[in-house]
Amino acid sequence: MKTFYAVAIIGIMLLGIAHSALSFKKYDQLSAEAFWFFSAGLALIFSGLANGLHYQLQLPITFRYVLVINVLLVLFTVFLAIKVPAPTTLLVAIFSALLCIAILLNK
């Protein structure tokens, strides 16, 4: 199960990096929309970093914090995927759900 958790962490971080990097391609100028798009990628990266921290430490406190982060991320991304049914939003929702499942199985 640790491998499944590690793959989910890497997947969510790669999606975050791609999302942030693509904000410069999607938007020609630095607008509010460009910053929001970039910040969504940062949120995925920070979620992956927090999960990576828990992956290494395996402490009860990191488990609780990461569980809250993952549940909120799943709720947001699933609602986003329902509202904007694009392949990218579905992919982020799937990886968010996998991350949440992985932490529960890795407990």
C-alpha positions as CSV (number, residue, x, y, z in Angstrom):
1,M,0.0,0.0,0.0
2,K,2.9,2.3,0.5
3,T,3.7,2.1,-3.2
4,F,0.1,3.0,-4.1
5,Y,0.4,6.0,-1.7
6,A,3.7,7.1,-3.2
7,V,2.3,6.9,-6.7
8,A,-0.7,9.0,-5.7
9,I,1.6,11.6,-4.1
10,I,3.8,11.8,-7.2
11,G,0.8,11.9,-9.5
12,I,-0.9,14.8,-7.7
13,M,2.4,16.8,-7.5
14,L,3.0,16.2,-11.3
15,L,-0.5,17.4,-12.0
16,G,0.1,20.5,-9.9
17,I,3.4,21.3,-11.6
18,A,1.8,20.8,-15.1
19,H,-1.1,23.0,-14.0
20,S,1.1,25.8,-12.8
21,A,3.4,25.6,-15.8
22,L,0.5,25.7,-18.2
23,S,-0.8,28.9,-16.7
24,F,1.9,30.8,-18.6
25,K,0.9,29.1,-21.9
26,K,-2.8,29.5,-21.4
27,Y,-2.7,33.2,-20.4
28,D,-0.8,35.7,-22.5
29,Q,-0.7,38.3,-19.7
30,L,-0.6,38.4,-15.9
31,S,-4.3,38.7,-15.2
32,A,-6.3,37.7,-12.1
33,E,-7.4,34.5,-14.0
34,A,-3.8,33.6,-14.7
35,F,-3.0,34.0,-11.0
36,W,-6.0,31.8,-9.9
37,F,-5.0,29.2,-12.5
38,F,-1.4,29.2,-11.2
39,S,-2.6,29.0,-7.5
40,A,-4.7,25.9,-8.2
41,G,-1.5,24.2,-9.3
42,L,0.3,25.4,-6.2
43,A,-2.5,23.9,-4.1
44,L,-2.0,20.5,-5.7
45,I,1.8,20.8,-5.2
46,F,1.4,21.7,-1.5
47,S,-1.1,18.9,-1.0
48,G,1.5,16.5,-2.4
49,L,4.2,17.9,-0.2
50,A,2.0,17.5,2.9
51,N,1.3,13.9,1.9
52,G,5.0,13.3,1.3
53,L,5.7,14.6,4.8
54,H,3.2,12.2,6.2
55,Y,4.6,9.4,4.0
56,Q,8.0,9.9,5.6
57,L,7.0,10.6,9.2
58,Q,3.9,8.5,9.7
59,L,2.8,10.4,12.8
60,P,-0.8,10.6,14.1
61,I,-0.7,14.4,13.9
62,T,0.4,14.4,10.2
63,F,-2.2,11.8,9.5
64,R,-5.0,14.0,10.8
65,Y,-3.8,17.1,9.0
66,V,-3.3,15.2,5.7
67,L,-6.7,13.5,6.0
68,V,-8.4,16.9,6.3
69,I,-6.4,18.3,3.3
70,N,-7.2,15.2,1.2
71,V,-11.0,15.2,2.1
72,L,-11.3,18.9,1.2
73,L,-9.3,18.4,-2.0
74,V,-11.5,15.5,-3.0
75,L,-14.7,17.5,-2.3
76,F,-13.5,20.5,-4.3
77,T,-12.1,18.6,-7.3
78,V,-15.2,16.3,-7.5
79,F,-17.5,19.3,-7.5
80,L,-15.2,21.0,-10.0
81,A,-15.3,18.0,-12.3
82,I,-19.1,17.9,-12.2
83,K,-19.3,21.6,-13.0
84,V,-16.4,21.5,-15.6
85,P,-16.4,18.0,-17.1
86,A,-13.1,18.3,-18.9
87,P,-10.5,15.5,-19.0
88,T,-8.1,17.5,-16.9
89,T,-10.6,18.2,-14.1
90,L,-11.6,14.5,-14.1
91,L,-8.0,13.5,-13.9
92,V,-7.3,15.8,-10.9
93,A,-10.5,14.5,-9.2
94,I,-9.4,10.9,-9.8
95,F,-5.9,11.5,-8.4
96,S,-7.3,13.4,-5.4
97,A,-9.7,10.5,-4.6
98,L,-6.8,8.0,-5.0
99,L,-4.7,10.1,-2.6
100,C,-7.5,10.1,-0.1
101,I,-8.0,6.3,-0.4
102,A,-4.3,5.6,-0.2
103,I,-3.9,7.5,3.1
104,L,-6.7,5.5,4.6
105,L,-5.3,2.2,3.4
106,N,-1.9,3.2,4.5
107,K,-2.9,4.0,8.1
